[in-house]
Amino acid sequence: MYKTLITLVFMLFCFQMQAQIDAQSITKELNFCIQQFSTDNKALLNISNKSGTIEQAVHDKTLRYPVSEVHDITVEKSKLGYTVTCTCLEKFNCFTLLNKDMSSSSFSTYAYSFDNLESANTFAKGLYALAKNFNEDFEPIVSYAKNEEGNEVFLVKKENQNQETKPLPKQEKNFLAIETGETESNERPQHKSQRSKAEREEEEDNDIQEESTPRPTRTKKEKETENEMVDDRNSNEDAMSDDIACKRIMSLAEAGKSQFKSIEGKETNAEKKINESTLKLKGARKNYLSMNKGKRIFIAEYKLIKDYELALEACDALQGEIEECLGSEWEFEDRSNNDEYLNLDYTARDVEYSHATISAYPKFHIMLLHDGKNYVVFLRVQ
C-alpha cells in the first residue's frame, strides 16, 4: 500500500512537471509565430507556469490575461493576411491593458495578425492547448481557417511533402535546433580530439551568438544579483512538504476569522503593535502580525530581489502555490491597477483571493512592491 502511494505521488509529480514543460514549449512556438510572421509587430509572450497568466508588451503598455479564461479562438482571413481572434468566456473582460501610470482598460476580445495561414493556424492551435491545459472547468473552442483546397494547414518543424507549409527561413532552423538540443554547423563534424582548444572555443562562441530564444538568458550580473537575494529561512521550513504547507495556509485562513489571535506570538514593537507569528509559512523569511488601517493583518515576507524580472518570477511562483492550496472556492481579482499604485514608476503586483461564499475568511494578497532598495515579494492576509 505504501509503495503504491509513493508511485502515485511520483506519477502526479511527473505529470505536473510535464505540464510546465509543455507550457513553456508551446509558448516558445507561439513566440516563433509572432517573431517570424506577425504583421502588427507584437512583442513576445511570457507565461507563468503556475497560474497560466500571459503577459506581453504592447508598445509602452502591458497586456495581461489568464489563458484559462480564453474560451473561443477563431482564425479568419483579413486584408493583410489572417487574424486570430480570442474571446473570453461569456464575453467577460479577461484582457487587461496596463499603462505605465497603472491606469488600465479591460476588454473581452483580443486579436493577433499574421501574414500567412499556416502561422495563424499554428498560433491558434498553441493558444488552444494552453487554454485547455490551465482550465478544468470547460473545453475551449478553436476554429481554424482552411486553404483553397479545403485543408487546415499548419507550420511543421520538419519538411513534409504531404502537408502544405510555408518554406522555413534560416531563423526557424535555429529555433528548431534549440527545441531539439541540436546545433547548426556549416562544417563537417570532426572528432573532438582533432580540433584545437582555440577552434572549439571559437565554435562555442559562434553558437552562442547565433542561437536566440524568446526568453533572454541571464547575464553574469543578473546571476550575481540572484545570489544576493536576502534569504535567512530555516532549513526545516524549506524542507516542509507541500501537504503540510497547504495545511498551514488553511490554518492561517481559519485564524483570520478571529483576527489571528490563535497565532499571536511575542510582541516585538509595542508602538506599531507588531507581534511574531507562531505559524510559519514555507519559504517565508519573516512571519509576523501587524496593523493596517486599524485592522489586524498577517505578513509573510518571502524575498528581497534587486532585479524586477526575477522578482516577478518569484511572485508568480508564490501565487501559483497559494492558489493551489486555497482551491476553487476562492475567487481571484487582480488589483495591480488600483489607485494606490498609480504614482509608482514600476508595475506593482497585487493579486487578491477571497472566499466565494464565506465572508468571515480573510483575504489573501500576493504582492510585489519596491522598498527603495529591493523588490519585495510578500503575502498579506487581512
Secondary structure as GFF3:
##gff-version 3
##sequence-region A 1 382
A	DSSP	alpha_helix	2	37	.	.	.	ID=ss1
A	DSSP	beta_strand	45	47	.	.	.	ID=ss2
A	DSSP	beta_strand	53	58	.	.	.	ID=ss3
A	DSSP	beta_strand	61	66	.	.	.	ID=ss4
A	DSSP	three_ten_helix	67	69	.	.	.	ID=ss5
A	DSSP	beta_strand	70	77	.	.	.	ID=ss6
A	DSSP	beta_strand	82	88	.	.	.	ID=ss7
A	DSSP	three_ten_helix	89	91	.	.	.	ID=ss8
A	DSSP	beta_strand	95	98	.	.	.	ID=ss9
A	DSSP	beta_strand	104	107	.	.	.	ID=ss10
A	DSSP	beta_strand	109	114	.	.	.	ID=ss11
A	DSSP	alpha_helix	117	133	.	.	.	ID=ss12
A	DSSP	beta_strand	141	143	.	.	.	ID=ss13
A	DSSP	alpha_helix	170	180	.	.	.	ID=ss14
A	DSSP	three_ten_helix	192	194	.	.	.	ID=ss15
A	DSSP	alpha_helix	197	210	.	.	.	ID=ss16
A	DSSP	alpha_helix	220	227	.	.	.	ID=ss17
A	DSSP	alpha_helix	235	238	.	.	.	ID=ss18
A	DSSP	alpha_helix	242	256	.	.	.	ID=ss19
A	DSSP	three_ten_helix	261	263	.	.	.	ID=ss20
A	DSSP	beta_strand	264	269	.	.	.	ID=ss21
A	DSSP	beta_strand	274	277	.	.	.	ID=ss22
A	DSSP	beta_strand	286	292	.	.	.	ID=ss23
A	DSSP	beta_strand	295	305	.	.	.	ID=ss24
A	DSSP	alpha_helix	308	326	.	.	.	ID=ss25
A	DSSP	beta_strand	330	334	.	.	.	ID=ss26
A	DSSP	three_ten_helix	339	341	.	.	.	ID=ss27
A	DSSP	beta_strand	349	355	.	.	.	ID=ss28
A	DSSP	beta_strand	364	370	.	.	.	ID=ss29
A	DSSP	beta_strand	375	381	.	.	.	ID=ss30
###
